[in-house]
Amino acid sequence: MKSTGMVRKVDELGRIVLPAELRQSMDIQERDHMEIFTEGNRIILQKYHPGCIFCQNVDRIVDFQGKKICSECLAKLKDMA
């Protein structure tokens, strides 16, 4: 995990502002949905992608090394090997 050196306070409603530089580098736009995970004592934010990372299909999704891929695209990847 890479440290950014950025520190922000949690406000009275529990909100944290993500710095503009970070949002730009991670392609996070206004109104984007974010997923929240915990790992031990860490909180992890990730831009929410409900469908396949290749075709955006939301049917028959499998998790492959932390990425969501539909079964059709996974089959295409296997055929390429």
Helices and strands as residue ranges (DSSP letters): H 20-25, E 34-39, E 42-47, E 61-64, E 67-70, H 71-80
